[in-house]
């Protein structure tokens, strides 16, 4: 892995664009539990973040949402 952090060469606007593209890519490639695990685990998104990004179908995987609790 490269020692230089992305934050060292990407503007805040570019970082936001990269983050949005990552979320969109996960949404296109995964679904259900796999998508929830990727967003909450790999991208460290909270349940509120996930809902705000429009992934309302993932409520069943969230705490108190009726899905399996971690």
Secondary structure, DSSP 8 states (H G I E B T S, - for coil): --SS-GGGTS-HHHHHHHHHHHHHHHHHH--HHHHHHIIIIIS---HHHHHHTT-GGGGGGSTTTTS---
